[in-house]
Amino acid sequence: MSSNGQLLEVSGLDAYYGPAHVLQGVEFTVGDQPVSVIGRNGMGKTTMCHAIMGMHPSVARGSVRFAGLELLGKPSYKIARAGLALVPQGRRLFGSLSVDEHLRVVPRAAKGDWSADRIYELFPRLAERKKLDGTQLSGGEQQMLAIGRALLLNPKLLIMDEPSEGLAPRIVDELVATIHRLAAEGMRILLVEQNLGVATAVAERHLVMVAGRIATQLTSHQLTTDPELQRRFLGVEPLSE
């Protein structure tokens, strides 16, 4: 944690794909409480996640400080060792590995309580399907596995990129309950979501990304009670109507 109480401090973050300036001066912080980043498709949210994790394929500039340590420019494995983990959009499981192999192949961090056995306690359905290939699972089970794989790094901050994408409403409710449980146990969460219901159920503070910038910061109350904000920033019909 930095001297100002923030775990993650992103400042002036720019990212490019060739000549395309995708992220433009992104700035925000994450402390003890979950934070969500919301916005329409193509606004740069996934690029932001990749830039923070050292996965951006082109140029990234600015500053990404984690617990006071500058991360920008470091390789992904060092960023993971510093205490960040990403649950990527689309899960990105390996078709050739079983559920159990996904969880056993991740080197366990020297410090921390998360192990494959604890993942099975968190997600009993994975224990029942441990011999199946990851791609044989349902969408919800695949998301459980992607979360479990990230938790094995015993991170201090978990970045989740569109975790509710493609999931049935009942499974989304289970996902939200899992995120609440992790947050209650002290896990810091940065949630990237288009699903306004999920974002407001998980976090109170929401960063709205528009065209590669953080356009504004809103509370859950502002988002859920102002139909015009919902239309303007997310292009969806309001929750309140």
Biotite code that builds the C-alpha atoms (Angstrom):
import biotite.structure as struc

atoms = struc.array([
    struc.Atom([0.000, 0.000, 0.000], chain_id="A", res_id=1, res_name="MET", atom_name="CA", element="C"),
    struc.Atom([1.357, 3.427, -0.925], chain_id="A", res_id=2, res_name="SER", atom_name="CA", element="C"),
    struc.Atom([1.712, 6.293, 1.527], chain_id="A", res_id=3, res_name="SER", atom_name="CA", element="C"),
    struc.Atom([-1.685, 7.695, 0.435], chain_id="A", res_id=4, res_name="ASN", atom_name="CA", element="C"),
    struc.Atom([-3.496, 4.437, 1.152], chain_id="A", res_id=5, res_name="GLY", atom_name="CA", element="C"),
    struc.Atom([-3.899, 3.328, -2.479], chain_id="A", res_id=6, res_name="GLN", atom_name="CA", element="C"),
    struc.Atom([-2.745, -0.108, -3.622], chain_id="A", res_id=7, res_name="LEU", atom_name="CA", element="C"),
    struc.Atom([-2.857, 0.579, -7.377], chain_id="A", res_id=8, res_name="LEU", atom_name="CA", element="C"),
    struc.Atom([-2.121, 4.010, -8.869], chain_id="A", res_id=9, res_name="GLU", atom_name="CA", element="C"),
    struc.Atom([-2.470, 4.444, -12.626], chain_id="A", res_id=10, res_name="VAL", atom_name="CA", element="C"),
    struc.Atom([-1.334, 7.811, -13.953], chain_id="A", res_id=11, res_name="SER", atom_name="CA", element="C"),
    struc.Atom([-1.119, 9.225, -17.472], chain_id="A", res_id=12, res_name="GLY", atom_name="CA", element="C"),
    struc.Atom([-1.389, 5.764, -19.029], chain_id="A", res_id=13, res_name="LEU", atom_name="CA", element="C"),
    struc.Atom([-1.205, 5.797, -22.828], chain_id="A", res_id=14, res_name="ASP", atom_name="CA", element="C"),
    struc.Atom([-1.246, 2.745, -25.072], chain_id="A", res_id=15, res_name="ALA", atom_name="CA", element="C"),
    struc.Atom([-0.980, 2.366, -28.829], chain_id="A", res_id=16, res_name="TYR", atom_name="CA", element="C"),
    struc.Atom([-1.678, -0.256, -31.462], chain_id="A", res_id=17, res_name="TYR", atom_name="CA", element="C"),
    struc.Atom([0.644, 0.943, -34.178], chain_id="A", res_id=18, res_name="GLY", atom_name="CA", element="C"),
    struc.Atom([-0.408, 4.547, -34.862], chain_id="A", res_id=19, res_name="PRO", atom_name="CA", element="C"),
    struc.Atom([-3.757, 4.121, -33.079], chain_id="A", res_id=20, res_name="ALA", atom_name="CA", element="C"),
    struc.Atom([-3.769, 5.907, -29.723], chain_id="A", res_id=21, res_name="HIS", atom_name="CA", element="C"),
    struc.Atom([-6.071, 3.551, -27.758], chain_id="A", res_id=22, res_name="VAL", atom_name="CA", element="C"),
    struc.Atom([-5.548, 4.632, -24.136], chain_id="A", res_id=23, res_name="LEU", atom_name="CA", element="C"),
    struc.Atom([-5.211, 8.361, -23.583], chain_id="A", res_id=24, res_name="GLN", atom_name="CA", element="C"),
    struc.Atom([-4.018, 9.582, -20.209], chain_id="A", res_id=25, res_name="GLY", atom_name="CA", element="C"),
    struc.Atom([-5.894, 7.028, -18.090], chain_id="A", res_id=26, res_name="VAL", atom_name="CA", element="C"),
    struc.Atom([-5.757, 7.849, -14.385], chain_id="A", res_id=27, res_name="GLU", atom_name="CA", element="C"),
    struc.Atom([-7.363, 6.120, -11.390], chain_id="A", res_id=28, res_name="PHE", atom_name="CA", element="C"),
    struc.Atom([-6.586, 4.422, -8.093], chain_id="A", res_id=29, res_name="THR", atom_name="CA", element="C"),
    struc.Atom([-7.695, 1.277, -6.295], chain_id="A", res_id=30, res_name="VAL", atom_name="CA", element="C"),
    struc.Atom([-7.585, 0.973, -2.526], chain_id="A", res_id=31, res_name="GLY", atom_name="CA", element="C"),
    struc.Atom([-9.360, -1.379, -0.141], chain_id="A", res_id=32, res_name="ASP", atom_name="CA", element="C"),
    struc.Atom([-12.794, -1.275, -1.768], chain_id="A", res_id=33, res_name="GLN", atom_name="CA", element="C"),
    struc.Atom([-13.790, -2.885, -5.102], chain_id="A", res_id=34, res_name="PRO", atom_name="CA", element="C"),
    struc.Atom([-13.711, -0.553, -8.107], chain_id="A", res_id=35, res_name="VAL", atom_name="CA", element="C"),
    struc.Atom([-15.446, -1.126, -11.437], chain_id="A", res_id=36, res_name="SER", atom_name="CA", element="C"),
    struc.Atom([-14.598, 0.173, -14.891], chain_id="A", res_id=37, res_name="VAL", atom_name="CA", element="C"),
    struc.Atom([-17.636, 0.353, -17.149], chain_id="A", res_id=38, res_name="ILE", atom_name="CA", element="C"),
    struc.Atom([-18.160, 1.403, -20.743], chain_id="A", res_id=39, res_name="GLY", atom_name="CA", element="C"),
    struc.Atom([-19.344, 0.283, -24.143], chain_id="A", res_id=40, res_name="ARG", atom_name="CA", element="C"),
    struc.Atom([-17.490, -2.137, -26.395], chain_id="A", res_id=41, res_name="ASN", atom_name="CA", element="C"),
    struc.Atom([-14.340, -0.799, -28.013], chain_id="A", res_id=42, res_name="GLY", atom_name="CA", element="C"),
    struc.Atom([-13.626, 1.865, -25.393], chain_id="A", res_id=43, res_name="MET", atom_name="CA", element="C"),
    struc.Atom([-10.234, 0.428, -24.373], chain_id="A", res_id=44, res_name="GLY", atom_name="CA", element="C"),
    struc.Atom([-11.138, -1.474, -21.196], chain_id="A", res_id=45, res_name="LYS", atom_name="CA", element="C"),
    struc.Atom([-9.383, -4.716, -22.120], chain_id="A", res_id=46, res_name="THR", atom_name="CA", element="C"),
    struc.Atom([-6.396, -2.796, -23.474], chain_id="A", res_id=47, res_name="THR", atom_name="CA", element="C"),
    struc.Atom([-6.170, -1.105, -20.074], chain_id="A", res_id=48, res_name="MET", atom_name="CA", element="C"),
    struc.Atom([-6.123, -4.491, -18.316], chain_id="A", res_id=49, res_name="CYS", atom_name="CA", element="C"),
    struc.Atom([-3.413, -5.760, -20.636], chain_id="A", res_id=50, res_name="HIS", atom_name="CA", element="C"),
    struc.Atom([-1.320, -2.611, -20.226], chain_id="A", res_id=51, res_name="ALA", atom_name="CA", element="C"),
    struc.Atom([-1.464, -2.915, -16.424], chain_id="A", res_id=52, res_name="ILE", atom_name="CA", element="C"),
    struc.Atom([-0.461, -6.584, -16.612], chain_id="A", res_id=53, res_name="MET", atom_name="CA", element="C"),
    struc.Atom([2.396, -6.034, -19.056], chain_id="A", res_id=54, res_name="GLY", atom_name="CA", element="C"),
    struc.Atom([0.538, -7.878, -21.839], chain_id="A", res_id=55, res_name="MET", atom_name="CA", element="C"),
    struc.Atom([0.058, -4.971, -24.229], chain_id="A", res_id=56, res_name="HIS", atom_name="CA", element="C"),
    struc.Atom([1.681, -5.848, -27.575], chain_id="A", res_id=57, res_name="PRO", atom_name="CA", element="C"),
    struc.Atom([2.591, -2.293, -28.550], chain_id="A", res_id=58, res_name="SER", atom_name="CA", element="C"),
    struc.Atom([3.788, 0.851, -26.806], chain_id="A", res_id=59, res_name="VAL", atom_name="CA", element="C"),
    struc.Atom([2.527, 1.790, -23.341], chain_id="A", res_id=60, res_name="ALA", atom_name="CA", element="C"),
    struc.Atom([3.603, 4.939, -21.520], chain_id="A", res_id=61, res_name="ARG", atom_name="CA", element="C"),
    struc.Atom([2.817, 6.591, -18.220], chain_id="A", res_id=62, res_name="GLY", atom_name="CA", element="C"),
    struc.Atom([2.881, 5.071, -14.747], chain_id="A", res_id=63, res_name="SER", atom_name="CA", element="C"),
    struc.Atom([1.365, 1.995, -13.113], chain_id="A", res_id=64, res_name="VAL", atom_name="CA", element="C"),
    struc.Atom([2.400, 1.846, -9.469], chain_id="A", res_id=65, res_name="ARG", atom_name="CA", element="C"),
    struc.Atom([1.444, -1.095, -7.277], chain_id="A", res_id=66, res_name="PHE", atom_name="CA", element="C"),
    struc.Atom([2.142, -0.873, -3.547], chain_id="A", res_id=67, res_name="ALA", atom_name="CA", element="C"),
    struc.Atom([4.596, 1.890, -4.446], chain_id="A", res_id=68, res_name="GLY", atom_name="CA", element="C"),
    struc.Atom([6.442, -0.198, -7.073], chain_id="A", res_id=69, res_name="LEU", atom_name="CA", element="C"),
    struc.Atom([6.498, 0.971, -10.698], chain_id="A", res_id=70, res_name="GLU", atom_name="CA", element="C"),
    struc.Atom([5.259, -1.842, -12.933], chain_id="A", res_id=71, res_name="LEU", atom_name="CA", element="C"),
    struc.Atom([5.087, -0.290, -16.380], chain_id="A", res_id=72, res_name="LEU", atom_name="CA", element="C"),
    struc.Atom([7.724, -1.823, -18.605], chain_id="A", res_id=73, res_name="GLY", atom_name="CA", element="C"),
    struc.Atom([8.144, -4.943, -16.488], chain_id="A", res_id=74, res_name="LYS", atom_name="CA", element="C"),
    struc.Atom([7.351, -8.387, -17.961], chain_id="A", res_id=75, res_name="PRO", atom_name="CA", element="C"),
    struc.Atom([4.059, -10.021, -17.044], chain_id="A", res_id=76, res_name="SER", atom_name="CA", element="C"),
    struc.Atom([5.588, -12.703, -14.833], chain_id="A", res_id=77, res_name="TYR", atom_name="CA", element="C"),
    struc.Atom([7.212, -10.068, -12.628], chain_id="A", res_id=78, res_name="LYS", atom_name="CA", element="C"),
    struc.Atom([3.929, -8.158, -12.405], chain_id="A", res_id=79, res_name="ILE", atom_name="CA", element="C"),
    struc.Atom([2.189, -11.377, -11.343], chain_id="A", res_id=80, res_name="ALA", atom_name="CA", element="C"),
    struc.Atom([4.874, -11.988, -8.730], chain_id="A", res_id=81, res_name="ARG", atom_name="CA", element="C"),
    struc.Atom([4.327, -8.458, -7.418], chain_id="A", res_id=82, res_name="ALA", atom_name="CA", element="C"),
    struc.Atom([0.751, -9.427, -6.534], chain_id="A", res_id=83, res_name="GLY", atom_name="CA", element="C"),
    struc.Atom([-1.574, -8.835, -9.493], chain_id="A", res_id=84, res_name="LEU", atom_name="CA", element="C"),
    struc.Atom([-3.611, -11.472, -11.296], chain_id="A", res_id=85, res_name="ALA", atom_name="CA", element="C"),
    struc.Atom([-5.916, -11.225, -14.300], chain_id="A", res_id=86, res_name="LEU", atom_name="CA", element="C"),
    struc.Atom([-9.074, -13.195, -15.026], chain_id="A", res_id=87, res_name="VAL", atom_name="CA", element="C"),
    struc.Atom([-9.107, -12.549, -18.784], chain_id="A", res_id=88, res_name="PRO", atom_name="CA", element="C"),
    struc.Atom([-12.094, -11.857, -20.967], chain_id="A", res_id=89, res_name="GLN", atom_name="CA", element="C"),
    struc.Atom([-13.168, -15.088, -22.637], chain_id="A", res_id=90, res_name="GLY", atom_name="CA", element="C"),
    struc.Atom([-11.544, -17.279, -19.916], chain_id="A", res_id=91, res_name="ARG", atom_name="CA", element="C"),
    struc.Atom([-8.654, -18.395, -22.217], chain_id="A", res_id=92, res_name="ARG", atom_name="CA", element="C"),
    struc.Atom([-8.506, -21.987, -20.991], chain_id="A", res_id=93, res_name="LEU", atom_name="CA", element="C"),
    struc.Atom([-6.322, -24.689, -22.530], chain_id="A", res_id=94, res_name="PHE", atom_name="CA", element="C"),
    struc.Atom([-8.233, -27.305, -24.472], chain_id="A", res_id=95, res_name="GLY", atom_name="CA", element="C"),
    struc.Atom([-5.505, -29.893, -23.868], chain_id="A", res_id=96, res_name="SER", atom_name="CA", element="C"),
    struc.Atom([-5.560, -29.592, -20.053], chain_id="A", res_id=97, res_name="LEU", atom_name="CA", element="C"),
    struc.Atom([-8.034, -31.034, -17.582], chain_id="A", res_id=98, res_name="SER", atom_name="CA", element="C"),
    struc.Atom([-9.554, -28.945, -14.809], chain_id="A", res_id=99, res_name="VAL", atom_name="CA", element="C"),
    struc.Atom([-7.092, -30.405, -12.328], chain_id="A", res_id=100, res_name="ASP", atom_name="CA", element="C"),
    struc.Atom([-4.151, -29.847, -14.661], chain_id="A", res_id=101, res_name="GLU", atom_name="CA", element="C"),
    struc.Atom([-5.141, -26.184, -15.038], chain_id="A", res_id=102, res_name="HIS", atom_name="CA", element="C"),
    struc.Atom([-4.920, -25.808, -11.279], chain_id="A", res_id=103, res_name="LEU", atom_name="CA", element="C"),
    struc.Atom([-1.788, -27.912, -10.762], chain_id="A", res_id=104, res_name="ARG", atom_name="CA", element="C"),
    struc.Atom([0.238, -26.299, -13.542], chain_id="A", res_id=105, res_name="VAL", atom_name="CA", element="C"),
    struc.Atom([0.203, -22.855, -11.885], chain_id="A", res_id=106, res_name="VAL", atom_name="CA", element="C"),
    struc.Atom([3.239, -22.511, -9.577], chain_id="A", res_id=107, res_name="PRO", atom_name="CA", element="C"),
    struc.Atom([1.887, -21.770, -6.128], chain_id="A", res_id=108, res_name="ARG", atom_name="CA", element="C"),
    struc.Atom([3.057, -18.472, -4.664], chain_id="A", res_id=109, res_name="ALA", atom_name="CA", element="C"),
    struc.Atom([5.440, -18.804, -1.739], chain_id="A", res_id=110, res_name="ALA", atom_name="CA", element="C"),
    struc.Atom([3.074, -16.824, 0.476], chain_id="A", res_id=111, res_name="LYS", atom_name="CA", element="C"),
    struc.Atom([-0.690, -17.134, 0.581], chain_id="A", res_id=112, res_name="GLY", atom_name="CA", element="C"),
    struc.Atom([-3.475, -19.551, 1.398], chain_id="A", res_id=113, res_name="ASP", atom_name="CA", element="C"),
    struc.Atom([-4.812, -20.341, -2.063], chain_id="A", res_id=114, res_name="TRP", atom_name="CA", element="C"),
    struc.Atom([-4.167, -23.871, -3.269], chain_id="A", res_id=115, res_name="SER", atom_name="CA", element="C"),
    struc.Atom([-5.887, -26.242, -5.691], chain_id="A", res_id=116, res_name="ALA", atom_name="CA", element="C"),
    struc.Atom([-7.671, -27.887, -2.746], chain_id="A", res_id=117, res_name="ASP", atom_name="CA", element="C"),
    struc.Atom([-8.997, -24.536, -1.561], chain_id="A", res_id=118, res_name="ARG", atom_name="CA", element="C"),
    struc.Atom([-10.195, -23.728, -5.087], chain_id="A", res_id=119, res_name="ILE", atom_name="CA", element="C"),
    struc.Atom([-12.184, -26.962, -5.021], chain_id="A", res_id=120, res_name="TYR", atom_name="CA", element="C"),
    struc.Atom([-13.693, -25.903, -1.691], chain_id="A", res_id=121, res_name="GLU", atom_name="CA", element="C"),
    struc.Atom([-14.685, -22.551, -3.200], chain_id="A", res_id=122, res_name="LEU", atom_name="CA", element="C"),
    struc.Atom([-16.069, -24.181, -6.358], chain_id="A", res_id=123, res_name="PHE", atom_name="CA", element="C"),
    struc.Atom([-17.311, -27.724, -5.533], chain_id="A", res_id=124, res_name="PRO", atom_name="CA", element="C"),
    struc.Atom([-18.528, -28.183, -9.108], chain_id="A", res_id=125, res_name="ARG", atom_name="CA", element="C"),
    struc.Atom([-14.940, -28.030, -10.316], chain_id="A", res_id=126, res_name="LEU", atom_name="CA", element="C"),
    struc.Atom([-14.034, -30.838, -7.927], chain_id="A", res_id=127, res_name="ALA", atom_name="CA", element="C"),
    struc.Atom([-16.768, -32.948, -9.515], chain_id="A", res_id=128, res_name="GLU", atom_name="CA", element="C"),
    struc.Atom([-15.364, -32.253, -12.985], chain_id="A", res_id=129, res_name="ARG", atom_name="CA", element="C"),
    struc.Atom([-11.646, -32.241, -12.287], chain_id="A", res_id=130, res_name="LYS", atom_name="CA", element="C"),
    struc.Atom([-10.870, -34.872, -14.937], chain_id="A", res_id=131, res_name="LYS", atom_name="CA", element="C"),
    struc.Atom([-12.741, -33.084, -17.731], chain_id="A", res_id=132, res_name="LEU", atom_name="CA", element="C"),
    struc.Atom([-10.971, -30.836, -20.230], chain_id="A", res_id=133, res_name="ASP", atom_name="CA", element="C"),
    struc.Atom([-11.460, -27.175, -19.429], chain_id="A", res_id=134, res_name="GLY", atom_name="CA", element="C"),
    struc.Atom([-13.293, -26.593, -22.690], chain_id="A", res_id=135, res_name="THR", atom_name="CA", element="C"),
    struc.Atom([-15.834, -29.341, -21.845], chain_id="A", res_id=136, res_name="GLN", atom_name="CA", element="C"),
    struc.Atom([-17.192, -27.251, -18.991], chain_id="A", res_id=137, res_name="LEU", atom_name="CA", element="C"),
    struc.Atom([-20.218, -24.982, -19.102], chain_id="A", res_id=138, res_name="SER", atom_name="CA", element="C"),
    struc.Atom([-19.632, -21.249, -19.387], chain_id="A", res_id=139, res_name="GLY", atom_name="CA", element="C"),
    struc.Atom([-20.114, -20.760, -15.664], chain_id="A", res_id=140, res_name="GLY", atom_name="CA", element="C"),
    struc.Atom([-17.753, -23.595, -14.801], chain_id="A", res_id=141, res_name="GLU", atom_name="CA", element="C"),
    struc.Atom([-15.146, -22.223, -17.182], chain_id="A", res_id=142, res_name="GLN", atom_name="CA", element="C"),
    struc.Atom([-15.365, -18.889, -15.406], chain_id="A", res_id=143, res_name="GLN", atom_name="CA", element="C"),
    struc.Atom([-14.917, -20.632, -12.044], chain_id="A", res_id=144, res_name="MET", atom_name="CA", element="C"),
    struc.Atom([-11.790, -22.290, -13.401], chain_id="A", res_id=145, res_name="LEU", atom_name="CA", element="C"),
    struc.Atom([-10.426, -19.011, -14.771], chain_id="A", res_id=146, res_name="ALA", atom_name="CA", element="C"),
    struc.Atom([-10.973, -17.352, -11.387], chain_id="A", res_id=147, res_name="ILE", atom_name="CA", element="C"),
    struc.Atom([-9.437, -20.297, -9.551], chain_id="A", res_id=148, res_name="GLY", atom_name="CA", element="C"),
    struc.Atom([-6.370, -20.263, -11.794], chain_id="A", res_id=149, res_name="ARG", atom_name="CA", element="C"),
    struc.Atom([-5.826, -16.571, -11.030], chain_id="A", res_id=150, res_name="ALA", atom_name="CA", element="C"),
    struc.Atom([-6.314, -17.055, -7.287], chain_id="A", res_id=151, res_name="LEU", atom_name="CA", element="C"),
    struc.Atom([-3.522, -19.644, -7.211], chain_id="A", res_id=152, res_name="LEU", atom_name="CA", element="C"),
    struc.Atom([-1.110, -16.748, -7.688], chain_id="A", res_id=153, res_name="LEU", atom_name="CA", element="C"),
    struc.Atom([-2.292, -15.544, -4.268], chain_id="A", res_id=154, res_name="ASN", atom_name="CA", element="C"),
    struc.Atom([-2.677, -11.991, -5.584], chain_id="A", res_id=155, res_name="PRO", atom_name="CA", element="C"),
    struc.Atom([-3.214, -8.832, -3.599], chain_id="A", res_id=156, res_name="LYS", atom_name="CA", element="C"),
    struc.Atom([-5.307, -7.413, -6.461], chain_id="A", res_id=157, res_name="LEU", atom_name="CA", element="C"),
    struc.Atom([-7.571, -9.435, -8.752], chain_id="A", res_id=158, res_name="LEU", atom_name="CA", element="C"),
    struc.Atom([-8.413, -7.844, -12.111], chain_id="A", res_id=159, res_name="ILE", atom_name="CA", element="C"),
    struc.Atom([-11.529, -9.353, -13.688], chain_id="A", res_id=160, res_name="MET", atom_name="CA", element="C"),
    struc.Atom([-12.246, -8.529, -17.337], chain_id="A", res_id=161, res_name="ASP", atom_name="CA", element="C"),
    struc.Atom([-15.926, -9.028, -18.274], chain_id="A", res_id=162, res_name="GLU", atom_name="CA", element="C"),
    struc.Atom([-16.447, -12.041, -15.978], chain_id="A", res_id=163, res_name="PRO", atom_name="CA", element="C"),
    struc.Atom([-20.241, -12.178, -16.521], chain_id="A", res_id=164, res_name="SER", atom_name="CA", element="C"),
    struc.Atom([-19.990, -12.254, -20.318], chain_id="A", res_id=165, res_name="GLU", atom_name="CA", element="C"),
    struc.Atom([-22.137, -14.998, -21.822], chain_id="A", res_id=166, res_name="GLY", atom_name="CA", element="C"),
    struc.Atom([-23.388, -16.377, -18.497], chain_id="A", res_id=167, res_name="LEU", atom_name="CA", element="C"),
    struc.Atom([-26.970, -17.207, -17.584], chain_id="A", res_id=168, res_name="ALA", atom_name="CA", element="C"),
    struc.Atom([-28.608, -14.950, -14.973], chain_id="A", res_id=169, res_name="PRO", atom_name="CA", element="C"),
    struc.Atom([-28.484, -17.621, -12.243], chain_id="A", res_id=170, res_name="ARG", atom_name="CA", element="C"),
    struc.Atom([-24.764, -18.159, -12.833], chain_id="A", res_id=171, res_name="ILE", atom_name="CA", element="C"),
    struc.Atom([-24.192, -14.398, -12.816], chain_id="A", res_id=172, res_name="VAL", atom_name="CA", element="C"),
    struc.Atom([-25.786, -14.268, -9.358], chain_id="A", res_id=173, res_name="ASP", atom_name="CA", element="C"),
    struc.Atom([-23.390, -16.995, -8.191], chain_id="A", res_id=174, res_name="GLU", atom_name="CA", element="C"),
    struc.Atom([-20.479, -15.063, -9.677], chain_id="A", res_id=175, res_name="LEU", atom_name="CA", element="C"),
    struc.Atom([-21.469, -11.910, -7.796], chain_id="A", res_id=176, res_name="VAL", atom_name="CA", element="C"),
    struc.Atom([-21.721, -13.922, -4.563], chain_id="A", res_id=177, res_name="ALA", atom_name="CA", element="C"),
    struc.Atom([-18.218, -15.298, -5.157], chain_id="A", res_id=178, res_name="THR", atom_name="CA", element="C"),
    struc.Atom([-16.771, -11.832, -5.746], chain_id="A", res_id=179, res_name="ILE", atom_name="CA", element="C"),
    struc.Atom([-18.450, -10.601, -2.556], chain_id="A", res_id=180, res_name="HIS", atom_name="CA", element="C"),
    struc.Atom([-16.906, -13.491, -0.649], chain_id="A", res_id=181, res_name="ARG", atom_name="CA", element="C"),
    struc.Atom([-13.443, -12.754, -2.000], chain_id="A", res_id=182, res_name="LEU", atom_name="CA", element="C"),
    struc.Atom([-13.777, -9.048, -1.159], chain_id="A", res_id=183, res_name="ALA", atom_name="CA", element="C"),
    struc.Atom([-14.978, -9.896, 2.353], chain_id="A", res_id=184, res_name="ALA", atom_name="CA", element="C"),
    struc.Atom([-11.852, -12.018, 2.815], chain_id="A", res_id=185, res_name="GLU", atom_name="CA", element="C"),
    struc.Atom([-9.671, -9.042, 1.914], chain_id="A", res_id=186, res_name="GLY", atom_name="CA", element="C"),
    struc.Atom([-9.099, -9.497, -1.807], chain_id="A", res_id=187, res_name="MET", atom_name="CA", element="C"),
    struc.Atom([-8.874, -6.185, -3.672], chain_id="A", res_id=188, res_name="ARG", atom_name="CA", element="C"),
    struc.Atom([-10.952, -6.212, -6.834], chain_id="A", res_id=189, res_name="ILE", atom_name="CA", element="C"),
    struc.Atom([-10.759, -4.235, -10.085], chain_id="A", res_id=190, res_name="LEU", atom_name="CA", element="C"),
    struc.Atom([-13.814, -5.262, -12.091], chain_id="A", res_id=191, res_name="LEU", atom_name="CA", element="C"),
    struc.Atom([-14.238, -4.458, -15.788], chain_id="A", res_id=192, res_name="VAL", atom_name="CA", element="C"),
    struc.Atom([-17.885, -4.931, -16.783], chain_id="A", res_id=193, res_name="GLU", atom_name="CA", element="C"),
    struc.Atom([-20.547, -3.946, -19.277], chain_id="A", res_id=194, res_name="GLN", atom_name="CA", element="C"),
    struc.Atom([-23.267, -5.508, -17.131], chain_id="A", res_id=195, res_name="ASN", atom_name="CA", element="C"),
    struc.Atom([-24.430, -2.585, -15.012], chain_id="A", res_id=196, res_name="LEU", atom_name="CA", element="C"),
    struc.Atom([-26.248, -4.863, -12.579], chain_id="A", res_id=197, res_name="GLY", atom_name="CA", element="C"),
    struc.Atom([-23.068, -6.804, -11.849], chain_id="A", res_id=198, res_name="VAL", atom_name="CA", element="C"),
    struc.Atom([-20.918, -3.681, -11.587], chain_id="A", res_id=199, res_name="ALA", atom_name="CA", element="C"),
    struc.Atom([-23.246, -1.963, -9.122], chain_id="A", res_id=200, res_name="THR", atom_name="CA", element="C"),
    struc.Atom([-23.713, -5.166, -7.106], chain_id="A", res_id=201, res_name="ALA", atom_name="CA", element="C"),
    struc.Atom([-19.964, -5.523, -6.629], chain_id="A", res_id=202, res_name="VAL", atom_name="CA", element="C"),
    struc.Atom([-18.651, -1.954, -6.344], chain_id="A", res_id=203, res_name="ALA", atom_name="CA", element="C"),
    struc.Atom([-19.812, 1.428, -5.130], chain_id="A", res_id=204, res_name="GLU", atom_name="CA", element="C"),
    struc.Atom([-17.261, 3.403, -7.165], chain_id="A", res_id=205, res_name="ARG", atom_name="CA", element="C"),
    struc.Atom([-17.421, 3.248, -10.965], chain_id="A", res_id=206, res_name="HIS", atom_name="CA", element="C"),
    struc.Atom([-14.996, 4.631, -13.522], chain_id="A", res_id=207, res_name="LEU", atom_name="CA", element="C"),
    struc.Atom([-16.606, 5.296, -16.890], chain_id="A", res_id=208, res_name="VAL", atom_name="CA", element="C"),
    struc.Atom([-14.316, 4.722, -19.866], chain_id="A", res_id=209, res_name="MET", atom_name="CA", element="C"),
    struc.Atom([-15.105, 6.558, -23.095], chain_id="A", res_id=210, res_name="VAL", atom_name="CA", element="C"),
    struc.Atom([-12.807, 6.470, -26.139], chain_id="A", res_id=211, res_name="ALA", atom_name="CA", element="C"),
    struc.Atom([-9.741, 5.417, -24.161], chain_id="A", res_id=212, res_name="GLY", atom_name="CA", element="C"),
    struc.Atom([-10.189, 7.890, -21.314], chain_id="A", res_id=213, res_name="ARG", atom_name="CA", element="C"),
    struc.Atom([-11.746, 7.794, -17.874], chain_id="A", res_id=214, res_name="ILE", atom_name="CA", element="C"),
    struc.Atom([-14.524, 10.257, -18.626], chain_id="A", res_id=215, res_name="ALA", atom_name="CA", element="C"),
    struc.Atom([-16.028, 10.460, -15.163], chain_id="A", res_id=216, res_name="THR", atom_name="CA", element="C"),
    struc.Atom([-16.434, 8.681, -11.849], chain_id="A", res_id=217, res_name="GLN", atom_name="CA", element="C"),
    struc.Atom([-19.890, 7.774, -10.556], chain_id="A", res_id=218, res_name="LEU", atom_name="CA", element="C"),
    struc.Atom([-21.489, 6.063, -7.576], chain_id="A", res_id=219, res_name="THR", atom_name="CA", element="C"),
    struc.Atom([-23.872, 3.129, -7.788], chain_id="A", res_id=220, res_name="SER", atom_name="CA", element="C"),
    struc.Atom([-26.721, 5.404, -6.739], chain_id="A", res_id=221, res_name="HIS", atom_name="CA", element="C"),
    struc.Atom([-25.997, 7.825, -9.582], chain_id="A", res_id=222, res_name="GLN", atom_name="CA", element="C"),
    struc.Atom([-25.848, 5.027, -12.147], chain_id="A", res_id=223, res_name="LEU", atom_name="CA", element="C"),
    struc.Atom([-28.964, 3.179, -11.058], chain_id="A", res_id=224, res_name="THR", atom_name="CA", element="C"),
    struc.Atom([-31.178, 6.226, -10.608], chain_id="A", res_id=225, res_name="THR", atom_name="CA", element="C"),
    struc.Atom([-30.221, 8.329, -13.639], chain_id="A", res_id=226, res_name="ASP", atom_name="CA", element="C"),
    struc.Atom([-31.576, 6.847, -16.897], chain_id="A", res_id=227, res_name="PRO", atom_name="CA", element="C"),
    struc.Atom([-29.756, 9.410, -19.009], chain_id="A", res_id=228, res_name="GLU", atom_name="CA", element="C"),
    struc.Atom([-26.375, 8.381, -17.571], chain_id="A", res_id=229, res_name="LEU", atom_name="CA", element="C"),
    struc.Atom([-27.148, 4.751, -18.423], chain_id="A", res_id=230, res_name="GLN", atom_name="CA", element="C"),
    struc.Atom([-28.005, 5.649, -22.006], chain_id="A", res_id=231, res_name="ARG", atom_name="CA", element="C"),
    struc.Atom([-25.109, 8.057, -22.424], chain_id="A", res_id=232, res_name="ARG", atom_name="CA", element="C"),
    struc.Atom([-22.295, 5.899, -21.113], chain_id="A", res_id=233, res_name="PHE", atom_name="CA", element="C"),
    struc.Atom([-23.508, 2.346, -21.696], chain_id="A", res_id=234, res_name="LEU", atom_name="CA", element="C"),
    struc.Atom([-26.038, 2.649, -24.495], chain_id="A", res_id=235, res_name="GLY", atom_name="CA", element="C"),
    struc.Atom([-28.520, 0.463, -22.643], chain_id="A", res_id=236, res_name="VAL", atom_name="CA", element="C"),
    struc.Atom([-32.096, 0.932, -21.593], chain_id="A", res_id=237, res_name="GLU", atom_name="CA", element="C"),
    struc.Atom([-32.133, 2.073, -17.969], chain_id="A", res_id=238, res_name="PRO", atom_name="CA", element="C"),
    struc.Atom([-32.405, -0.387, -15.095], chain_id="A", res_id=239, res_name="LEU", atom_name="CA", element="C"),
    struc.Atom([-35.071, 1.767, -13.500], chain_id="A", res_id=240, res_name="SER", atom_name="CA", element="C"),
    struc.Atom([-37.456, 1.628, -16.452], chain_id="A", res_id=241, res_name="GLU", atom_name="CA", element="C"),
])
